Amino acid sequence: MLRNFYLYRAYIFDLDDTLYKETDYLFSAYKQIAAYINQKYGIDAEEIFLYLQERFLECGRRNIFDKMDKHFGIEVGNIGEYLEILRSHQPSGKIPLFYEMKKLLYWLIKMKKQIFVLTNGNVQQQKNKIKHIDWAGINDINFVFANEIEPKPSPKAVELIMNENNISKRDIVLIGDSYVDRMCARNAEIDFVSVKI
């Protein structure tokens, strides 16, 4: 049974679509990829961008660049270049946190709770996202990159957080938006709170 949410000592947050809207980063990167394709092949950048945006919203990211190349008749073998642009992308402005999550983070800091962000994915890309999120006034967050340990739903990163900070299973909760997050919490035998913002 879930404890009173505010009685935990430590809080682990997922990053993408838990603290901020991931498409704020992805669609910005897709524009850069579209500009690259326009420069290399002369295909209209706006048409490429709209295709990527629509495919992502309809089908997710799986094989999105393969589908794009096929759709526009682009030669194969560019996936590595697209992924490099995606992973090293530097958005022009700050990416906002979800308003309710920002308020929660402020409150947790005020109450001197321990805050962790545990994220799956390419480490370089996740660090770029974190660098461009507007964390104004939010300090003392510990960022943990699961791919450097073992990706969620493995409990290993959560167990490392607990061991290194002397936190018991009873005193920590994972907050996330996906089945993978839920299973990670279950595998680590800690409480889980699902968020859909």
C-alpha positions in Angstrom: 0.0 0.0 0.0 1.3 3.4 -1.0 2.4 5.7 1.9 1.3 9.3 2.2 3.2 10.8 -0.8 4.8 13.5 1.3 6.3 11.1 3.9 9.1 9.6 1.8 12.6 10.6 2.3 13.7 10.3 -1.4 11.9 10.7 -4.7 13.1 9.2 -8.0 11.6 10.9 -11.1 11.7 9.6 -14.7 12.6 12.4 -17.1 10.9 12.2 -20.5 7.1 12.9 -20.3 7.3 12.9 -16.6 9.0 16.2 -15.8 8.7 17.8 -19.2 7.2 17.1 -22.7 9.7 15.1 -24.6 8.5 16.3 -28.0 9.7 19.8 -27.0 13.2 18.4 -27.5 12.6 15.8 -30.2 10.7 18.1 -32.6 13.4 20.7 -32.3 16.0 18.0 -33.2 13.7 16.9 -36.1 13.9 20.4 -37.5 17.6 20.2 -37.5 17.5 16.8 -39.2 15.1 18.2 -41.8 17.5 21.1 -42.5 20.4 18.6 -42.9 18.4 16.5 -45.4 17.4 19.7 -47.3 21.0 20.7 -47.6 22.2 17.2 -48.6 19.4 16.2 -51.0 17.4 19.4 -51.7 14.1 18.0 -50.3 11.9 20.6 -48.7 12.8 20.9 -45.0 9.3 21.7 -43.9 7.9 18.7 -45.6 10.5 16.4 -43.9 9.8 18.0 -40.5 6.0 17.6 -40.9 6.5 13.9 -41.9 8.7 13.2 -38.9 6.3 15.0 -36.5 3.2 13.2 -37.8 4.9 9.7 -37.9 6.1 10.2 -34.3 2.7 11.2 -33.1 1.0 8.3 -34.9 3.5 5.5 -34.5 6.3 6.6 -32.1 10.0 6.6 -32.8 10.5 3.0 -33.8 12.2 2.9 -37.3 11.1 6.5 -37.9 14.2 7.4 -39.9 14.1 4.2 -42.0 10.4 5.1 -42.8 11.3 8.7 -43.7 14.2 7.6 -46.1 11.9 5.2 -47.8 9.0 7.7 -48.0 11.2 10.4 -49.6 13.3 8.0 -51.7 16.5 8.9 -49.8 19.5 6.5 -50.2 19.9 4.2 -47.2 22.9 4.5 -44.8 22.1 7.8 -43.2 20.7 6.6 -39.9 24.0 7.1 -38.1 24.1 10.7 -39.2 20.5 11.3 -38.1 21.1 9.8 -34.7 24.2 11.9 -34.2 22.2 15.0 -34.9 19.5 13.8 -32.6 21.9 13.0 -29.8 24.0 16.1 -30.0 21.1 18.5 -30.7 21.3 21.8 -28.8 17.8 23.5 -28.7 17.8 27.3 -29.2 15.9 28.0 -26.0 15.0 26.5 -22.6 12.6 23.6 -22.4 9.9 24.2 -19.7 9.1 21.7 -17.0 5.5 20.7 -16.5 4.0 23.4 -14.2 2.7 20.9 -11.6 6.0 19.0 -11.6 7.9 22.3 -11.1 5.7 23.1 -8.1 6.3 19.7 -6.7 10.1 19.9 -7.1 10.1 23.3 -5.4 8.1 21.8 -2.5 10.4 18.8 -2.2 13.5 21.0 -2.1 11.9 23.2 0.6 11.2 20.1 2.7 14.8 19.0 2.2 13.9 15.7 0.5 16.4 13.9 -1.7 15.6 14.1 -5.4 16.9 11.9 -8.2 16.1 11.8 -11.9 16.6 8.3 -13.3 16.4 8.2 -17.1 16.9 5.6 -19.8 18.3 6.4 -23.2 21.5 7.5 -24.9 23.5 9.2 -22.2 24.7 12.1 -24.5 21.2 12.8 -25.6 19.7 12.7 -22.1 22.5 15.1 -20.9 21.6 17.5 -23.7 18.0 17.4 -22.7 18.8 18.1 -19.1 21.2 20.9 -20.0 18.4 22.7 -21.9 15.5 22.2 -19.4 14.6 25.3 -17.4 15.6 24.2 -13.9 15.5 27.8 -12.6 15.4 27.7 -8.8 15.6 24.0 -8.7 18.9 22.7 -7.2 20.2 19.6 -5.6 18.9 17.1 -8.1 21.0 14.0 -8.6 20.9 12.8 -12.2 21.4 9.0 -12.8 21.7 7.6 -16.3 20.3 4.1 -16.3 22.2 3.1 -19.5 25.5 3.6 -17.6 24.3 0.9 -15.1 21.5 -1.2 -16.7 18.4 0.3 -18.3 15.0 0.3 -16.6 13.0 -1.9 -15.9 16.1 -3.4 -14.3 16.2 -2.4 -10.6 20.0 -2.0 -10.6 20.1 1.8 -10.9 17.4 2.2 -8.1 19.4 -0.2 -5.9 22.5 1.8 -6.5 20.7 5.0 -5.5 19.5 3.4 -2.3 22.8 1.8 -1.4 24.9 4.9 -2.1 22.5 7.1 -0.1 21.6 4.7 2.7 17.9 4.8 1.8 15.5 2.0 2.7 12.9 0.6 0.2 10.2 2.0 2.5 11.6 5.5 2.2 11.8 6.0 -1.5 9.3 6.2 -4.3 9.6 6.2 -8.1 7.4 8.7 -10.2 7.0 7.9 -13.9 4.7 7.8 -16.9 5.4 4.4 -18.4 5.0 0.7 -18.0 8.8 0.5 -17.9 8.9 2.8 -14.9 6.2 0.8 -13.1 8.1 -2.4 -13.7 11.3 -0.9 -12.5 9.7 0.1 -9.2 8.2 -3.4 -8.9 11.5 -5.0 -9.6 13.2 -2.8 -7.0 10.3 -3.5 -4.6 9.6 0.2 -4.0 6.4 2.3 -4.3 5.4 3.7 -7.6 3.3 6.8 -8.6 2.0 7.0 -12.2 1.8 10.5 -13.7 -0.1 11.5 -16.8 0.3 15.2 -17.5 
